[in-house]
Amino acid sequence: MNLEQLDGFLAALICCPDLVPLSEYLPKIWGGDIVLEEGFAAQPILKDFLSLIMSHWNTIVDILQSGEVYIPLLLEDENGITHANDWANGFLRGMELRKEQWAELLDDEEHGGPLVPIFTLAHENSTDPAMRPYKEPVSEELREKLIVAAAAGMNRIYHYFERNDCLERIRLVT
């Protein structure tokens, strides 16, 4: 994952009503079959990496709990254009870890709207033309609207799962 994908991935995990254990999601970030044994976890590079992940997790939680608008970490391409496709794909990868829990929001016609710009950005360049939301490339203006809608929708997604006494989102200890 690049940093943009990581940000989207963590945002989805934080919004999810179930706490996904580090041992389950770390291999998705790091790649391969990382083992979280004491000897491996004691390695300085992994400790630093985990500390950075936890710090970023806590930043996202703090923003969402405060009610402020969450601004995704988005990278620019060589032309200075922010696409947000990697962020949206990272978010969907996070949703994949708890499909059943996300199905409730996906099926909710009244509250599922904030997921639309995320899915739109994630599937914009799909290898399957049937999955692409638009036949033509997304204009700069539309892209900006989709990014703003995705960012604004994060608070709605986060708070959607708080109802019905769902798991309170926690800060990770660094």
DARADA-V717785 format. One line per field, one symbol per residue. ss: DSSP state (h for helix, s for strand, l for the rest). psi: psi as a letter, one per 20 degrees, with the letter a starting at -180 (. if undefined). A space follows every 50 residues. Layout:
# DARADA-V717785
ss->???
psi->???
This chain:
# DARADA-V717785
ss->llhhhhhhhhhhhhhllllllhhhhhhhhhlllllllhhhhllhhhhhhh hhhhhhhhhhhhhhhhlllllllllslllllsllhhhhhhhhhhhhllhh hhhhhhhllllllhhhhhhhhhhlllllhhhllllllllhhhhhhhhhhh hhhhhhhhhhllllllllllllll
psi->qrhgggggghgghhhqipopqghhhghhghqampplrggghipghhgggh ggghggghggggghhiirppoqopqqaijjpohjghghhgghhhhhilgg hhhghhiohhiihiighghghhjgkqhohhiphqhqqprggggggggghg ghighgggigihrkkrpppqqqp.
